Amino acid sequence: MIICAAAALAEAGDGVRFEVRRGGRVHAAFAIRWQGRVRAYLNRCAHVPVELDWQPNRFFDADGIVLLCSTHGAEYDPATGRCIGGPCVGRGLEPVAVAEIDGQVVLVE
């Protein structure tokens, strides 16, 4: 499944939302670019299962350094999804396997 054009993801910029099926259910997910690589996670805070984006497709904090939960202020490392600040320290976002192929970001699960 194609998620978006690779060029749609700027370094530490807006993400792209998409859906993924797991365990027979459809889940919201998002893809971002960090340190030159596309990374994707389920769009669900590890503290309380709410979506992270504080505005449509905005997952990074204002400085473009961490992924930020709009509801609880939990901070996540964009490279790993690990919670590094806030109420969910020690837990993390659930990764979604994606790849860049021929200028497209694709789901590989």
Backbone hydrogen bonds, N-H to C=O, Kabsch-Sander energy under -0.5 kcal/mol:
donor,donor_aa,acceptor,acceptor_aa,energy
3,I,105,V,-3.5
4,C,105,V,-1.2
6,A,103,G,-2.4
8,A,5,A,-1.8
9,L,6,A,-1.6
10,A,8,A,-0.8
12,A,33,R,-2.7
13,G,10,A,-2.4
15,G,57,N,-2.9
16,V,31,A,-2.0
18,F,29,A,-2.2
20,V,27,H,-2.4
22,R,20,V,-0.5
22,R,25,R,-2.8
25,R,22,R,-2.0
27,H,20,V,-3.2
29,A,18,F,-2.8
30,F,41,Y,-2.4
31,A,16,V,-2.2
32,I,39,R,-2.8
33,R,10,A,-0.6
34,W,37,R,-2.8
37,R,34,W,-1.9
39,R,32,I,-2.8
41,Y,30,F,-2.1
42,L,94,E,-2.7
43,N,28,A,-2.6
44,R,42,L,-2.0
45,C,50,V,-2.7
50,V,48,V,-2.8
54,W,58,R,-1.5
55,Q,58,R,-0.6
58,R,55,Q,-2.7
59,F,57,N,-0.7
61,D,66,V,-2.4
64,G,61,D,-1.8
67,L,76,Y,-2.6
68,L,59,F,-3.0
69,C,74,A,-2.6
70,S,52,L,-1.8
70,S,68,L,-0.6
73,G,69,C,-1.9
75,E,85,G,-3.0
76,Y,67,L,-2.8
77,D,82,R,-2.8
80,T,77,D,-0.6
81,G,77,D,-3.4
83,C,91,R,-3.2
84,I,75,E,-2.9
85,G,75,E,-1.2
89,V,86,G,-1.1
90,G,83,C,-1.2
91,R,88,C,-2.5
93,L,81,G,-2.8
96,V,40,A,-2.4
99,A,106,V,-2.0
101,I,99,A,-0.6
101,I,104,Q,-2.7
104,Q,101,I,-1.5
105,V,4,C,-3.3
106,V,99,A,-2.9
106,V,104,Q,-0.6
107,L,1,M,-2.7
108,V,97,A,-2.5
109,E,97,A,-0.6
